[in-house]
Each structure stands twice: as C-alpha cells, then as structure tokens.
Amino acid sequence: MRERILPALEAGRCVIADRYADSTVAYQAFGLGEPAEMVDAANRWATAGRKPERTYLLDLAPEVGLGRRRREGFLPDRIEGRALEYHRRVREGYRQLARAEGGRFLVLQAEMPPAQLHAIILEDAWRLWRSRGKRGGAT
C-alpha cells in the first residue's frame, strides 16, 4: 500500500486490484468468524484507511462457482476445499458489505456471459475515470 498504491494514486494514476480489504472481511470475519473489530483494525492499518472508489462484486452462488472449477478440472485449494457453508458465509459477507456501502459497489450477477460482464465493468470503469477530471484527482 505505502510503497506502490499510495504513490500511484498521488501521481494521479489508476490502480486496479483483484482483491482488497473487503476480501479479508468476507473470508476472515464472515467465513471464519474472526472478530470483525480485529479484522477491521488490521485492514485500516494495512490500507492506510483507504477504500476503493469502486468495487465490482461478481456475485455467484457458491455451488455454481465451485461446480465450475470442478468441471474445468481444477483441484480445490485450501480455501476452495472448505465446506459449502463456509463459502455461503463468505458470499453473504460480500453481499452485506455491498448493502452497507452501496455507492462504492457495483454488484453483478456472475452467471451472465463473461463478455457481458467485461463490457459492463469496462463501461463503468471508463465512466469513473472520465469523471476524475471533474473531481480533481485520485480518490
């Protein structure tokens, strides 16, 4: 965060990450039941209190997502191998975060075709990028 992300943001560049603090909350607090206050405190320290301008939540029932991985021949890793109920708690955690901070999240149904998801995300990201000039810098 302090070495790469903050300097890039301060230089006016766009930063894209495939995981961030919301993932820690979903997997640790909701999935594993770790104390939310502890997870939040660790996230605040690790992120210097910064939150993404936009979070794309690709929402998919765990049964569907795990089934896709099996059909594609992937062996479950240590997280994917956890019980289905764990994955349901993680999904619900993400959904609760999205409800709590709706302006930051764009929730997309991940059962739609990948090309359609791609187009929606690109259009939204481009709109956000263009609007930056009106707000005067990175957020």
C-alpha positions in Angstrom: 0.0 0.0 0.0 2.6 2.5 1.1 5.2 1.5 -1.5 3.1 1.1 -4.6 -0.6 2.0 -4.3 -0.4 5.3 -2.5 2.4 6.7 -4.7 0.5 5.7 -7.8 -2.7 7.4 -6.6 -0.8 10.5 -5.6 0.6 10.6 -9.1 -2.9 10.6 -10.5 -2.7 7.0 -11.8 -5.5 4.4 -11.7 -4.9 1.4 -9.6 -6.7 -1.9 -10.2 -6.5 -4.8 -7.7 -8.2 -8.2 -7.9 -8.5 -8.4 -4.1 -8.5 -5.8 -1.3 -9.7 -5.3 2.3 -13.2 -6.4 1.5 -11.9 -9.9 0.7 -10.2 -10.0 4.1 -13.5 -9.1 5.8 -15.5 -11.6 3.8 -13.1 -14.5 4.2 -11.8 -13.9 7.8 -14.7 -12.2 9.6 -17.7 -13.8 7.8 -16.2 -17.0 6.6 -14.0 -18.0 9.6 -15.8 -16.0 12.3 -12.8 -13.9 13.3 -13.7 -10.9 15.4 -14.9 -8.1 13.0 -13.2 -5.4 15.1 -9.8 -7.2 14.8 -10.2 -7.6 11.0 -11.3 -4.0 10.6 -8.3 -2.7 12.7 -5.8 -4.8 10.7 -7.4 -3.5 7.4 -7.3 0.1 8.5 -3.6 -0.3 9.3 -2.7 -2.2 6.1 -4.6 0.1 3.8 -3.8 3.4 5.5 -7.5 3.8 5.8 -8.1 4.0 2.0 -11.0 2.3 0.3 -11.5 1.7 -3.4 -13.5 4.2 -5.4 -15.3 1.2 -7.0 -15.6 -2.5 -6.0 -17.0 -4.9 -8.6 -18.7 -7.8 -6.8 -19.2 -10.7 -9.2 -22.0 -12.5 -7.2 -22.4 -16.2 -7.8 -23.9 -19.0 -5.7 -21.0 -21.0 -4.2 -22.5 -24.2 -5.6 -22.2 -22.8 -9.1 -18.7 -21.4 -8.7 -17.3 -24.5 -7.1 -19.0 -26.6 -9.7 -17.4 -24.6 -12.5 -14.0 -25.2 -11.0 -14.6 -28.9 -10.7 -15.9 -29.1 -14.3 -12.8 -27.3 -15.5 -10.6 -29.9 -13.8 -9.1 -27.7 -11.1 -8.3 -29.3 -7.8 -9.6 -27.4 -4.8 -7.0 -25.3 -2.9 -7.1 -24.9 0.8 -9.9 -22.3 0.6 -11.9 -23.9 -2.2 -11.8 -27.2 -0.2 -13.6 -25.8 2.7 -17.2 -26.7 3.5 -20.0 -25.3 1.4 -21.4 -23.4 4.4 -18.1 -21.5 4.7 -18.5 -20.3 1.1 -22.1 -19.3 1.8 -20.9 -17.2 4.7 -18.3 -15.6 2.6 -20.8 -14.7 -0.1 -23.2 -13.3 2.4 -20.3 -11.3 3.8 -19.6 -9.7 0.5 -23.3 -9.0 0.0 -23.6 -7.3 3.4 -20.6 -5.2 2.6 -22.2 -4.2 -0.7 -25.5 -3.3 1.0 -23.7 -1.2 3.6 -21.6 0.7 1.1 -23.8 0.6 -2.0 -22.4 3.6 -3.6 -18.9 2.0 -3.8 -20.1 -1.4 -5.0 -21.4 -2.5 -8.4 -22.9 -5.9 -7.8 -23.1 -8.0 -11.0 -24.7 -11.4 -11.4 -21.8 -13.6 -12.4 -24.0 -16.1 -14.2 -24.2 -13.7 -17.2 -21.8 -14.3 -20.1 -18.2 -13.2 -19.4 -18.2 -10.9 -22.4 -21.3 -9.1 -21.0 -19.6 -8.8 -17.5 -16.5 -7.5 -19.2 -18.4 -4.8 -21.1 -20.3 -3.6 -18.1 -17.2 -3.3 -16.0 -15.2 -1.5 -18.7 -18.0 0.9 -19.3 -18.3 1.7 -15.6 -14.6 2.0 -15.1 -14.3 4.3 -18.1 -17.1 6.5 -16.8 -15.4 6.7 -13.4 -12.0 7.5 -15.0 -13.5 10.3 -17.1 -15.3 11.8 -14.1 -12.0 12.1 -12.2 -11.1 15.3 -14.0 -14.2 17.0 -12.7 -13.3 16.0 -9.1 -9.7 17.0 -9.3 -7.6 13.9 -8.7 -7.4 10.4 -7.3 -9.6 9.0 -4.6 
